[in-house]
Amino acid sequence: MPLRPVRLRLSSIAVAAALGVALAGCSGTGFISNRTLGYDIPDDAVAQIRPGVSRDLVEIVLGTPQTQSTFSQETAWYYIETKVTETAFGLQTVQERTVLAVYFGSNNRVVDKAVYTLEDGQVVAIEQRRTASFGEDQGFIEAILQSI
């Protein structure tokens, strides 16, 4: 009879130790990770982009842009760097965002550059209402009467 309580105590100690080791893996840097999404924009690369530099040199230094704008005669290339903190459960929190905008003139040379941060951004409210399409407002009786 005395062997059973000893085995029970040893098994409960082993379970507690295994649980402690498993929970220790969730602490510190294992639970939260810092990541960079998009481009990693180094400061020395930004310093190389000056007015008058060709489009080819910008592409060599920074790579292809993430997005482009061609609304006017000037073309703009955008490089976006977002630093986030991500938990083990997939929840992301944006810590820092940098947008490098390079503006080109009609001669494919850099006219200007701008660096925007998270504080420069504006929250855009997305409108949830919809525009009704033709016939959507009519009821069943109205649709029948209109077809006569």
Secondary structure, 3 states (H helix, E strand, C coil): CCHHHHHHHHHHHHHHHHHHHHHHCCCHHHCEEEEEEECCCCHHHHHHCCCCCEHHHHHHHHCCCCEEECCCCCEEEEEEEEEEEEECCCCEEEEEEEEEEEEECCCCEEEEEEEEEHHHCCCCCCCCCCCCCCCCCCCHHHHHHHHC
